[in-house]
């Protein structure tokens, strides 16, 4: 992968996947925010529970989707910086990957607690999570590789 900083091709592949995932995320989150603001409903990528989403969950989704959209845009900037070997790509990658993993966990917990993971909806939720696995692996690899840069005892 020409232009990528020194490191494994696997890392570069995961970063590409992260970029593709976040590019789709920008579109999906933009659509979700539009639906939430105009119709007070959301059906994709989060199919609702049988009784529909409660007003509190919809308000939560507005806040979460707004933060997630901002993070997705920053993640695309990170991917660009990674392949240009920009000086700032390490800290931006650390921030965006952390927010992405945190948001994924919160999303799963919220949708599970709301009763949305029914037999009919489970394939959609599992699909989202399976597509996210490479990002979790990148998060772990990224932390392991760059941990010393944020450790003052190591002079980084």
C-alpha positions as CSV (number, residue, x, y, z in Angstrom):
1,X,0.0,0.0,0.0
2,X,2.0,2.9,-1.3
3,X,2.1,6.0,0.8
4,X,1.2,4.2,4.0
5,X,3.6,4.7,7.0
6,X,5.8,1.9,8.0
7,X,3.9,-1.0,9.5
8,X,2.1,-4.1,8.5
9,X,0.0,-4.5,5.4
10,X,-2.7,-5.9,7.7
11,X,-2.9,-2.6,9.6
12,X,-3.1,-0.8,6.3
13,X,-5.9,-3.1,5.2
14,X,-7.8,-2.6,8.5
15,X,-7.4,1.2,8.1
16,X,-8.9,0.9,4.6
17,X,-11.8,-1.1,6.0
18,X,-12.2,1.5,8.7
19,X,-12.4,4.2,6.1
20,X,-14.9,2.4,4.0
21,X,-17.0,1.6,7.1
22,X,-16.9,5.2,8.2
23,X,-17.8,6.5,4.7
24,X,-20.9,4.4,4.8
25,X,-21.5,5.6,8.3
26,X,-21.5,9.2,7.2
27,X,-24.3,8.4,4.7
28,X,-26.3,6.2,7.1
29,X,-25.9,8.7,10.1
30,X,-26.9,11.6,7.9
31,X,-30.0,9.8,6.8
32,X,-30.8,8.8,10.3
33,X,-30.5,12.3,11.6
34,X,-32.7,13.6,8.8
35,X,-35.3,10.9,9.6
36,X,-35.1,11.6,13.3
37,X,-35.5,15.4,12.9
38,X,-38.3,15.2,10.3
39,X,-40.3,12.0,11.2
40,X,-39.2,11.1,14.7
41,X,-38.4,7.6,13.6
42,X,-35.5,5.4,12.6
43,X,-35.6,2.1,10.8
44,X,-32.2,1.6,9.4
45,X,-29.6,0.4,10.4
46,X,-31.4,-0.1,13.7
47,X,-34.7,-1.8,13.2
48,X,-37.1,-0.9,16.0
49,X,-38.4,-3.2,18.7
50,X,-42.0,-4.6,18.2
51,X,-43.6,-1.6,19.9
52,X,-41.4,1.0,18.2
53,X,-38.8,3.2,19.7
54,X,-39.7,5.1,22.9
55,X,-39.4,9.0,22.8
56,X,-36.4,8.7,25.2
57,X,-34.6,6.3,22.9
58,X,-35.2,8.5,19.9
59,X,-33.7,11.5,21.8
60,X,-30.8,9.3,22.8
61,X,-30.3,8.4,19.1
62,X,-30.3,12.0,18.0
63,X,-27.4,12.8,20.4
64,X,-25.5,9.6,19.7
65,X,-25.9,9.9,15.9
66,X,-24.7,13.5,16.0
67,X,-21.5,12.5,17.9
68,X,-21.1,9.4,15.8
69,X,-21.4,11.4,12.6
70,X,-18.7,13.9,13.7
71,X,-16.5,11.0,14.6
72,X,-17.0,9.3,11.2
73,X,-15.9,12.5,9.5
74,X,-12.9,12.7,11.7
75,X,-12.2,9.0,11.1
76,X,-12.1,9.7,7.3
77,X,-9.6,12.5,8.0
78,X,-7.5,10.0,10.1
79,X,-7.5,7.5,7.2
80,X,-6.3,10.2,4.8
81,X,-3.6,11.2,7.3
82,X,-2.6,7.6,7.8
83,X,-1.9,7.0,4.1
84,X,-0.1,10.4,3.8
85,X,1.9,9.5,6.9
86,X,0.9,12.8,8.5
87,X,2.4,13.6,11.9
88,X,-1.0,13.9,13.6
89,X,-2.5,10.6,12.3
90,X,-1.5,8.6,15.4
91,X,-3.4,10.8,17.9
92,X,-6.4,11.2,15.6
93,X,-6.6,7.5,15.0
94,X,-6.4,6.9,18.7
95,X,-9.3,9.3,19.3
96,X,-11.5,8.1,16.5
97,X,-11.0,4.4,17.1
98,X,-11.7,4.9,20.8
99,X,-14.9,6.8,20.1
100,X,-15.9,4.2,17.4
101,X,-15.5,1.2,19.7
102,X,-17.3,3.1,22.6
103,X,-20.2,4.1,20.3
104,X,-20.6,0.5,19.0
105,X,-20.8,-0.9,22.6
106,X,-23.3,1.8,23.7
107,X,-25.4,1.3,20.5
108,X,-25.5,-2.5,21.1
109,X,-26.4,-2.1,24.8
110,X,-29.1,0.5,24.0
111,X,-30.7,-1.5,21.2
112,X,-30.6,-4.7,23.2
113,X,-32.1,-3.0,26.3
114,X,-34.8,-1.6,24.1
115,X,-35.9,-5.0,23.0
116,X,-34.9,-4.4,19.4
117,X,-32.8,-7.6,19.0
118,X,-35.8,-9.8,18.1
119,X,-35.5,-12.8,15.9
120,X,-36.6,-10.8,12.9
121,X,-34.1,-7.9,13.6
122,X,-31.2,-10.0,14.8
123,X,-29.6,-10.4,11.3
124,X,-29.4,-6.6,10.9
125,X,-27.7,-6.2,14.3
126,X,-25.4,-9.1,13.8
127,X,-24.5,-7.8,10.3
128,X,-23.5,-4.4,11.8
129,X,-21.4,-6.2,14.5
130,X,-19.7,-8.6,12.1
131,X,-18.7,-5.7,9.8
132,X,-17.3,-4.0,12.9
133,X,-14.9,-6.8,13.9
134,X,-12.0,-5.6,11.8
135,X,-12.3,-2.2,13.5
136,X,-12.1,-3.8,16.9
137,X,-9.0,-5.7,15.7
138,X,-7.5,-2.4,14.4
139,X,-8.3,-0.8,17.7
140,X,-6.4,-3.4,19.6
141,X,-3.4,-3.4,17.1
142,X,-3.4,0.4,17.2
143,X,-3.3,0.6,21.0
144,X,-0.6,-2.1,21.2
145,X,1.6,-0.4,18.6
146,X,1.2,3.2,19.7
147,X,0.8,2.8,23.5
148,X,4.4,3.9,24.2
149,X,3.9,7.2,22.4
150,X,1.5,8.3,25.1
151,X,3.5,6.9,28.1
152,X,5.5,9.8,29.6
153,X,7.8,7.3,31.2
154,X,8.9,6.1,27.8
155,X,9.8,9.6,26.6
156,X,7.3,9.5,23.8
